[in-house]
Amino acid sequence: MTTAIPVCLLILILAVFAPAFQAAPVRAVVNAASQWPAQIGARGLAPGSRIIIHRGDMDFSGKRVDISIRAAKRDIRLPVLSARATTAETRLPDDLRPGLYELRVRAGESERALTLRVARSSFGLYSLNGKGFGPGRIESIGAGKARLFGEGLGVERNVEVLVAGRPAEVLSASRGKEGPDQITFEVPADATPGCYVPVQVRVAGVLSNTVTIPIAKETPCKAPAGQPLPSWFAGRVGIVALVRSVLRESVDGPDEVRDEVSAAFFEKSETTGLGPLAYIPPDGQCITFARPYDSSESTLDTLSTTLFHEVTGEGLDAGQHLAIHDGQRQVRIPMIGGAAGFYRRTMERPFFDKPALYVRGDGGSAIPPFAASAPPPAAFVLENRPVLPDLRIADGLAVKWKDATPGGTMLVIAATADPTTGVLATCHCASPAEAGALRIRPDYLAHLKSGAGSGSPGVLLLVMWPSKPDGVIRVDKVDRAAVVSLFLHGGYYVYR
C-alpha cells in the first residue's frame, strides 16, 4: 500500500523511507533530461532539445495528440515522441531563434495554448532514473575519460563540465540529431572521491541540474560512516526517527521547538524510487534539484512530498500503534491514515528532554513485538542564522554552527516553492559536523529563484545526521532496523 504523508520537516528520513507521494497535477514544460521547468531563472528551453509537456488539465491517453509551435507567422507541427496520461513529449525545431513562442497542444477535442521561452542554450543532464537526479547517464570510455548525455546545448559552444566543482577537460560536445546531446570529458585526477560525486555542465555561464558519478577505489563504493547508501533501503526495513526541529518564522519571533516521531516498516525490492536527498554528496559539495509543482500544495509539505514523491514501498504491519516513553511519560504513535507500517506523531509539547528514550511496538501481522532505546537528538548551536526574511542569492550562503557531535554529517538544505511560477527547487550540501561552517556558492543557488518576480518563498534547514544509528532494533522478519535521532535548525525565507 502507498499513501501520502504531509510531514513538513522530516527531510532526511522521508528521503529514504516514506511511501509514495503523489504530486498534484501540474502545468509546465520541462527539459526532458533535467526535468527542470522552463520558468527557472527565466532560462527557457533550447532549440533542438527534447521537452516534456505536463498538462494536469488534459488526458492524452488513447487520443490523437497534436503539438505545434507558431514561428515566423506560421504553425510548425512538432513530432509526438510519446503521450500518456497527462504528459506528452516532443522535440523543438533546431532553427528556432531565441524569443517567446506560442506552443499549442491538442488531445482529441481538448486544446491548450501556452507561452514558451526559447533560449540559445538550456542544458540538462540525463540521470539513470530518468528524473534528473541521482546517478547520471554517464559512460566510462577508458583512460579516465567519460561521456555524458543531455538535452539543450542549443547553439552555444562555450561548454564546461564540473566534477565535484572542479573543471574537467572537455574533449568534445555535440548536438544530437535524433538522440541526446553528448559531451566527452576527462575526469579530473584530483576530483573529490565519493559514491555520489556531483557532475554539472555549465553552458554560457548557466549551470545544469546535478547528477552523480562514483569516484572510488573500491567497487561497490562505500559511503562514509553514518551516510546510508540507497542499497540500505532495499529489502525489509524498519526506521524510527526522533526529530527535534527548532524553527523561526519571523525576525522578531521566538524559536518554535517541535518534537516529532515518525516510523516506517516497509519492504522494497529495489533502490530505485528514492528521492534526491538519499544521495549525499562528498563533504563540501552540493546537489541541485528542481521540478514543477501545483500551487495548491503548501511550501513545506511540498518540500517533503516533492523531494521524495518517488519513494515507494509496501508497508509492513507492526501493529495499530507504536509507543515512546522517557521513563516517566508514555505517548502512543498512531498509524498514519490506516496505512499499515507507517506511524507519526507531533508532540503537543517538547518531549525529548530525558537522557534516554524508549520505543516499542506490540507487533502486527508482519512485524513481531520489538523494543529499542536511543538518546534524544543531540543539539547544536546555529551561530549565524541569516537575518529573516530575505536571502540574496548573489551573495551566496554562509552558515556557521558549533557543538555538533563529531563524526556526523551536517546537511544544509535550501529550498523554494514558488506558487507564481509553479516551480520547486532545492540545493543540499554536506559538511563534516566538526567543520563548523559551510559556504554555498551563488551559482548553486541561482535556480532557487524562478521567474522574473521579486523573490521565491522557501526554507533554510540545517540537519545533523549522526555518525551511526542511535539505536538498533532487533526484530525478526526484518533485514535491518534502527532508531535515528535528528536535530534540525530552520527558518522561512524569501530567496531574492
C-alpha positions as CSV (number, residue, x, y, z in Angstrom):
1,M,0.0,0.0,0.0
2,T,1.1,3.5,-0.6
3,T,0.0,6.7,1.0
4,A,0.7,10.4,1.1
5,I,2.2,11.8,4.3
6,P,2.3,15.6,4.8
7,V,5.4,15.6,7.1
8,C,6.9,19.1,6.9
9,L,10.3,18.7,8.3
10,L,11.5,15.1,8.4
11,I,13.6,15.7,5.5
12,L,16.2,13.0,5.7
13,I,14.0,10.3,7.0
14,L,11.4,10.9,4.4
15,A,14.1,10.8,1.8
16,V,14.6,7.1,2.4
17,F,11.5,5.5,3.9
18,A,8.4,7.5,3.1
19,P,5.8,5.8,1.0
20,A,4.8,7.1,-2.4
21,F,3.9,10.7,-2.6
22,Q,1.6,11.7,-5.5
23,A,2.3,15.1,-6.9
24,A,-0.6,17.3,-7.6
25,P,-1.5,17.9,-11.3
26,V,0.9,20.5,-12.9
27,R,1.0,22.6,-16.0
28,A,4.6,23.0,-17.1
29,V,7.1,22.4,-19.9
30,V,10.4,20.8,-18.8
31,N,13.7,19.8,-20.3
32,A,13.4,16.0,-20.9
33,A,16.8,15.3,-19.3
34,S,16.9,17.5,-16.2
35,Q,13.1,17.7,-15.7
36,W,13.7,21.4,-14.8
37,P,10.8,23.7,-15.8
38,A,11.5,26.4,-18.4
39,Q,10.5,29.0,-15.8
40,I,13.6,28.5,-13.7
41,G,15.6,31.8,-13.8
42,A,13.6,32.6,-17.0
43,R,16.2,30.3,-18.7
44,G,13.7,28.8,-21.2
45,L,14.4,25.8,-23.4
46,A,16.9,25.4,-26.2
47,P,16.3,24.7,-30.0
48,G,16.6,21.1,-30.9
49,S,16.0,19.9,-27.4
50,R,13.6,17.2,-26.3
51,I,10.9,18.5,-24.0
52,I,8.1,17.2,-21.9
53,I,4.7,18.9,-21.6
54,H,2.8,18.4,-18.3
55,R,-0.9,19.2,-18.5
56,G,-2.7,18.2,-15.4
57,D,-5.9,19.5,-17.0
58,M,-5.7,17.2,-20.1
59,D,-5.7,13.5,-20.8
60,F,-3.5,12.2,-23.6
61,S,-4.3,8.5,-23.1
62,G,-5.8,6.9,-26.2
63,K,-6.3,10.2,-28.0
64,R,-4.9,11.7,-31.2
65,V,-2.3,14.2,-30.0
66,D,-1.0,17.1,-32.0
67,I,1.7,19.6,-30.9
68,S,2.7,22.7,-32.8
69,I,4.7,25.9,-32.3
70,R,4.0,29.2,-34.0
71,A,7.1,30.7,-35.5
72,A,7.6,33.4,-38.2
73,K,3.8,33.7,-38.5
74,R,3.3,30.0,-39.4
75,D,2.5,26.9,-37.4
76,I,5.2,24.2,-37.3
77,R,3.9,20.8,-36.4
78,L,6.2,19.0,-33.9
79,P,6.7,15.2,-33.6
80,V,4.9,13.5,-30.8
81,L,7.5,11.2,-29.3
82,S,5.3,9.9,-26.6
83,A,2.0,10.7,-25.0
84,R,0.4,9.1,-21.9
85,A,-1.9,10.2,-19.1
86,T,-1.2,14.0,-18.6
87,T,2.2,14.2,-20.3
88,A,3.4,14.5,-23.9
89,E,6.9,14.5,-25.3
90,T,8.2,16.3,-28.3
91,R,11.4,17.9,-29.8
92,L,11.8,21.6,-30.6
93,P,13.0,22.6,-34.1
94,D,16.7,23.1,-34.5
95,D,16.4,26.5,-36.1
96,L,14.3,28.4,-33.6
97,R,15.6,31.8,-32.6
98,P,15.6,33.0,-29.0
99,G,12.3,34.6,-28.0
100,L,8.8,33.9,-26.9
101,Y,6.6,31.4,-28.9
102,E,3.1,30.0,-28.7
103,L,3.0,26.3,-28.1
104,R,-0.3,24.6,-28.8
105,V,-1.2,21.1,-27.6
106,R,-4.3,19.2,-28.7
107,A,-5.6,15.8,-27.3
108,G,-8.8,14.8,-29.0
109,E,-11.2,17.7,-28.7
110,S,-9.2,19.4,-26.0
111,E,-6.7,22.1,-26.9
112,R,-4.4,24.3,-24.8
113,A,-2.0,27.1,-25.7
114,L,0.9,28.3,-23.6
115,T,3.8,30.7,-24.0
116,L,7.3,29.1,-24.3
117,R,10.6,30.9,-24.0
118,V,13.4,29.7,-26.3
119,A,17.0,30.4,-25.3
120,R,20.3,29.9,-27.1
121,S,21.0,27.1,-24.8
122,S,19.5,25.5,-21.7
123,F,21.3,22.3,-20.9
124,G,20.0,19.4,-18.8
125,L,21.7,16.1,-17.8
126,Y,20.1,12.7,-18.0
127,S,20.1,10.5,-14.9
128,L,19.7,6.8,-14.9
129,N,16.3,7.0,-13.2
130,G,15.1,9.5,-15.9
131,K,14.2,12.1,-13.3
132,G,17.1,14.4,-13.5
133,F,18.8,13.5,-10.2
134,G,20.9,10.7,-8.7
135,P,23.4,8.6,-10.7
136,G,23.9,10.1,-14.1
137,R,23.7,8.6,-17.5
138,I,27.5,8.7,-17.9
139,E,29.6,6.1,-19.7
140,S,33.2,5.4,-18.9
141,I,35.2,5.2,-22.2
142,G,38.5,4.3,-20.6
143,A,41.7,6.1,-19.6
144,G,39.9,8.4,-17.2
145,K,37.5,9.6,-19.8
146,A,33.7,9.6,-19.8
147,R,30.8,10.5,-21.9
148,L,27.6,12.1,-20.6
149,F,24.2,12.7,-22.2
150,G,21.8,15.5,-22.0
151,E,19.5,17.9,-23.8
152,G,19.7,21.6,-24.7
153,L,23.2,22.5,-25.9
154,G,21.5,24.7,-28.5
155,V,23.7,27.0,-30.5
156,E,26.2,27.7,-27.7
157,R,29.7,26.1,-27.8
158,N,31.1,27.5,-24.5
159,V,30.7,24.3,-22.6
160,E,32.2,23.4,-19.2
161,V,31.9,20.2,-17.2
162,L,32.3,20.4,-13.4
163,V,33.1,17.3,-11.4
164,A,32.9,17.9,-7.6
165,G,33.0,21.6,-8.5
166,R,36.3,21.2,-10.4
167,P,36.7,22.0,-14.1
168,A,37.1,18.9,-16.3
169,E,38.8,18.9,-19.7
170,V,36.0,18.9,-22.3
171,L,37.2,16.7,-25.2
172,S,34.1,17.1,-27.4
173,A,30.5,18.4,-27.3
174,S,28.0,17.6,-30.0
175,R,24.2,18.1,-30.5
176,G,22.2,15.0,-31.1
177,K,20.2,14.8,-34.4
178,E,17.7,12.1,-33.3
179,G,19.2,11.2,-29.9
180,P,20.5,13.2,-27.0
181,D,23.4,15.7,-26.9
182,Q,26.8,14.2,-25.9
183,I,29.8,15.6,-24.1
184,T,33.0,13.7,-23.7
185,F,35.3,14.8,-20.9
186,E,38.3,13.8,-18.8
187,V,37.6,13.2,-15.1
188,P,39.9,15.4,-13.0
189,A,42.6,13.3,-11.3
190,D,42.2,15.3,-8.1
191,A,38.3,15.2,-8.0
192,T,36.9,14.6,-4.6
193,P,36.2,10.9,-4.2
194,G,32.8,9.6,-3.1
195,C,29.8,7.5,-4.0
196,Y,27.7,10.4,-5.3
197,V,30.2,12.9,-6.7
198,P,28.2,15.8,-8.3
199,V,28.5,16.4,-12.0
200,Q,27.2,19.6,-13.7
201,V,27.5,21.2,-17.1
202,R,27.8,25.0,-17.4
203,V,26.8,26.4,-20.8
204,A,27.2,30.1,-21.4
205,G,27.6,30.7,-17.7
206,V,24.4,28.8,-16.7
207,L,24.6,25.6,-14.6
208,S,22.6,22.5,-15.4
209,N,21.0,20.1,-12.9
210,T,23.2,17.8,-10.9
211,V,23.7,14.1,-11.5
212,T,26.3,12.0,-9.8
213,I,29.1,9.5,-10.5
214,P,31.1,7.3,-8.2
215,I,34.8,8.0,-7.8
216,A,36.3,5.4,-5.6
217,K,39.0,2.7,-5.4
218,E,36.6,0.1,-4.2
219,T,33.6,-1.4,-6.0
220,P,30.9,-1.2,-4.8
221,C,31.5,2.2,-3.4
222,K,31.5,2.5,0.4
223,A,29.9,5.6,1.9
224,P,31.5,7.4,4.9
225,A,30.4,6.2,8.3
226,G,26.9,7.4,9.1
227,Q,25.9,8.1,5.5
228,P,23.5,5.4,4.3
229,L,23.8,4.1,0.8
230,P,20.5,3.7,-1.1
231,S,21.1,-0.1,-1.1
232,W,20.4,0.0,2.6
233,F,16.8,0.7,1.9
234,A,16.1,-2.4,-0.2
235,G,14.6,-5.5,1.5
236,R,12.5,-5.5,4.7
237,V,13.5,-2.4,6.6
238,G,12.4,-0.5,9.7
239,I,13.3,3.0,10.7
240,V,12.1,5.1,13.7
241,A,13.0,8.8,13.5
242,L,13.1,11.1,16.6
243,V,13.3,14.6,15.3
244,R,13.6,17.9,17.2
245,S,13.1,20.9,15.0
246,V,14.0,24.5,16.1
247,L,12.2,26.8,13.6
248,R,11.9,30.6,13.3
249,E,9.3,32.2,11.1
250,S,10.0,35.9,11.6
251,V,12.7,38.4,12.6
252,D,11.3,39.1,16.0
253,G,9.6,35.8,16.6
254,P,10.7,33.2,19.0
255,D,12.1,29.8,18.1
256,E,9.5,27.1,17.9
257,V,10.6,23.8,19.2
258,R,8.8,20.8,17.7
259,D,9.4,17.2,18.6
260,E,8.1,14.5,16.2
261,V,8.3,10.8,16.0
262,S,7.9,9.0,12.6
263,A,8.4,5.4,11.9
264,A,8.1,3.1,8.9
265,F,8.3,-0.6,8.4
266,F,8.3,-1.4,4.7
267,E,9.6,-3.7,2.0
268,K,11.3,-2.6,-1.2
269,S,12.6,-4.9,-3.9
270,E,15.0,-2.3,-5.3
271,T,16.6,1.0,-4.6
272,T,15.1,3.0,-7.5
273,G,12.5,5.4,-6.4
274,L,14.5,7.2,-3.8
275,G,14.4,11.0,-3.5
276,P,17.2,13.4,-4.2
277,L,18.3,13.7,-0.5
278,A,19.0,10.0,-0.4
279,Y,22.2,10.9,-2.4
280,I,24.5,12.7,0.0
281,P,27.5,14.3,-1.8
282,P,31.1,14.3,-0.5
283,D,32.0,16.8,2.1
284,G,31.9,20.4,0.9
285,Q,29.8,19.5,-2.2
286,C,26.2,20.3,-3.2
287,I,23.5,18.7,-5.3
288,T,20.7,20.8,-7.0
289,F,17.2,19.6,-7.9
290,A,14.0,21.1,-9.3
291,R,10.6,20.0,-10.6
292,P,7.2,21.6,-11.4
293,Y,4.5,21.6,-8.7
294,D,1.0,22.7,-8.3
295,S,0.4,25.9,-6.3
296,S,-2.3,24.2,-4.2
297,E,0.5,22.4,-2.4
298,S,1.9,24.2,0.6
299,T,5.5,25.1,0.7
300,L,6.9,22.8,3.4
301,D,4.6,19.9,2.7
302,T,5.7,20.3,-0.9
303,L,9.3,20.2,0.1
304,S,8.9,16.7,1.6
305,T,6.4,15.4,-0.9
306,T,8.3,16.7,-3.9
307,L,11.8,15.7,-2.9
308,F,10.6,12.2,-2.0
309,H,7.4,11.6,-4.0
310,E,9.1,8.7,-5.9
311,V,9.8,6.7,-2.7
312,T,7.7,3.6,-2.8
313,G,7.5,0.6,-0.5
314,E,4.9,-1.8,0.8
315,G,4.1,-1.2,4.4
316,L,4.6,-4.0,6.9
317,D,2.1,-4.1,9.7
318,A,3.8,-3.6,13.1
319,G,0.5,-3.0,15.0
320,Q,-2.1,-0.3,15.3
321,H,0.3,2.0,17.1
322,L,3.8,2.3,18.5
323,A,4.8,3.8,21.8
324,I,7.6,6.1,23.1
325,H,8.4,6.8,26.7
326,D,11.0,8.7,28.6
327,G,11.0,6.8,31.8
328,Q,8.0,8.8,33.2
329,R,5.6,9.5,30.4
330,Q,4.4,7.3,27.6
331,V,2.9,8.5,24.3
332,R,1.3,6.5,21.6
333,I,2.4,6.9,18.0
334,P,-0.7,6.3,15.8
335,M,-0.8,4.7,12.3
336,I,-1.0,7.3,9.5
337,G,-4.4,7.2,7.8
338,G,-4.7,3.4,8.2
339,A,-1.5,2.7,6.2
340,A,0.0,-0.4,7.7
341,G,3.6,0.1,8.8
342,F,3.7,3.9,8.8
343,Y,3.4,5.9,12.0
344,R,3.7,9.6,13.1
345,R,3.0,11.9,15.9
346,T,3.9,15.6,16.6
347,M,4.2,16.1,20.4
348,E,2.0,18.7,21.9
349,R,5.0,20.0,23.9
350,P,8.7,19.2,24.0
351,F,9.2,15.5,24.8
352,F,12.9,14.7,24.0
353,D,14.5,16.1,27.2
354,K,15.4,13.0,29.1
355,P,18.8,11.3,28.6
356,A,17.2,8.1,27.2
357,L,14.1,7.4,25.2
358,Y,12.4,4.0,24.6
359,V,10.4,2.9,21.6
360,R,8.3,-0.3,21.5
361,G,5.8,-2.0,19.3
362,D,3.3,-4.6,20.2
363,G,3.7,-6.3,16.8
364,G,1.3,-6.8,14.0
365,S,0.7,-9.3,11.2
366,A,4.1,-8.7,9.5
367,I,6.4,-7.5,12.3
368,P,6.7,-9.2,15.8
369,P,6.9,-7.2,19.0
370,F,10.1,-5.1,19.5
371,A,11.7,-2.6,21.8
372,A,14.7,-0.3,21.4
373,S,16.3,2.6,23.2
374,A,18.1,5.7,21.9
375,P,19.3,9.1,23.2
376,P,17.4,12.2,22.3
377,P,18.5,14.3,19.3
378,A,21.9,15.9,20.0
379,A,21.5,19.7,19.9
380,F,23.9,22.0,18.1
381,V,24.1,25.8,18.0
382,L,23.4,27.8,14.9
383,E,25.8,30.7,15.2
384,N,24.9,33.0,12.3
385,R,21.3,32.4,11.4
386,P,20.8,34.5,8.2
387,V,18.6,37.5,9.0
388,L,14.9,36.9,8.2
389,P,13.1,37.3,5.9
390,D,15.4,37.7,2.8
391,L,18.3,35.8,1.4
392,R,20.2,37.4,-1.5
393,I,21.3,34.6,-3.9
394,A,24.0,36.8,-5.4
395,D,25.8,36.8,-2.0
396,G,25.9,33.1,-1.7
397,L,25.1,31.5,1.6
398,A,27.4,31.1,4.6
399,V,26.3,29.2,7.7
400,K,28.2,28.5,11.0
401,W,27.4,26.2,13.8
402,K,29.1,24.8,16.9
403,D,28.7,22.0,19.4
404,A,27.7,19.5,16.7
405,T,28.6,15.8,17.6
406,P,31.9,15.0,15.9
407,G,31.9,12.3,13.2
408,G,28.5,13.2,11.9
409,T,27.4,15.0,8.7
410,M,25.8,18.4,8.6
411,L,23.3,18.7,5.8
412,V,22.4,22.3,4.7
413,I,19.2,22.4,2.7
414,A,18.0,25.4,0.8
415,A,14.6,25.1,-0.9
416,T,11.9,27.2,-2.5
417,A,8.4,26.5,-3.7
418,D,7.1,29.4,-5.8
419,P,3.3,29.4,-6.3
420,T,3.5,32.1,-9.0
421,T,5.7,30.0,-11.3
422,G,4.9,26.5,-10.1
423,V,8.5,25.6,-9.5
424,L,10.0,23.8,-6.6
425,A,13.8,23.9,-6.3
426,T,16.4,22.7,-3.8
427,C,20.1,22.6,-3.1
428,H,21.5,20.3,-0.5
429,C,25.2,20.3,0.7
430,A,27.2,18.2,3.0
431,S,29.9,19.1,5.5
432,P,31.7,17.3,8.4
433,A,30.0,18.2,11.6
434,E,33.2,19.3,13.2
435,A,34.0,21.8,10.3
436,G,31.6,24.3,11.9
437,A,31.0,26.2,8.7
438,L,29.9,25.9,5.1
439,R,29.7,28.3,2.2
440,I,27.4,27.7,-0.7
441,R,28.4,29.5,-4.0
442,P,25.8,31.8,-5.6
443,D,25.6,29.7,-8.8
444,Y,24.4,26.7,-6.8
445,L,21.5,28.8,-5.5
446,A,20.6,30.6,-8.7
447,H,17.8,28.1,-9.7
448,L,16.0,28.7,-6.3
449,K,14.5,31.9,-7.7
450,S,12.2,31.1,-10.6
451,G,10.7,33.6,-13.0
452,A,11.1,37.4,-13.0
453,G,9.3,38.2,-9.7
454,S,10.9,39.8,-6.7
455,G,11.6,36.5,-4.9
456,S,10.7,32.9,-4.2
457,P,9.5,31.8,-0.8
458,G,11.3,28.9,0.9
459,V,13.2,27.5,3.8
460,L,16.8,27.1,5.0
461,L,17.4,23.9,7.1
462,L,20.5,22.5,8.9
463,V,20.1,18.9,9.8
464,M,22.6,17.0,11.9
465,W,23.0,13.4,10.6
466,P,24.7,11.2,13.3
467,S,27.8,9.1,12.5
468,K,25.8,5.9,13.3
469,P,22.3,4.9,14.1
470,D,21.4,5.9,17.7
471,G,19.7,2.6,18.4
472,V,19.4,-0.8,16.8
473,I,16.1,-2.5,16.6
474,R,16.5,-6.2,16.9
475,V,13.4,-7.9,15.5
476,D,12.7,-11.0,13.5
477,K,11.4,-10.8,9.9
478,V,13.3,-7.5,9.2
479,D,16.7,-7.3,7.4
480,R,17.7,-4.1,9.2
481,A,16.1,-1.7,11.5
482,A,17.3,1.3,13.6
483,V,16.4,4.4,15.6
484,V,17.8,7.7,14.3
485,S,17.8,10.9,16.4
486,L,18.0,14.1,14.3
487,F,18.3,17.7,15.3
488,L,17.2,20.4,12.9
489,H,17.6,24.2,12.8
490,G,15.5,26.1,10.2
491,G,13.8,29.3,9.1
492,Y,11.4,30.6,6.5
493,Y,12.9,32.9,3.9
494,V,12.4,34.6,0.6
495,Y,15.2,34.0,-1.9
496,R,15.9,37.0,-4.0
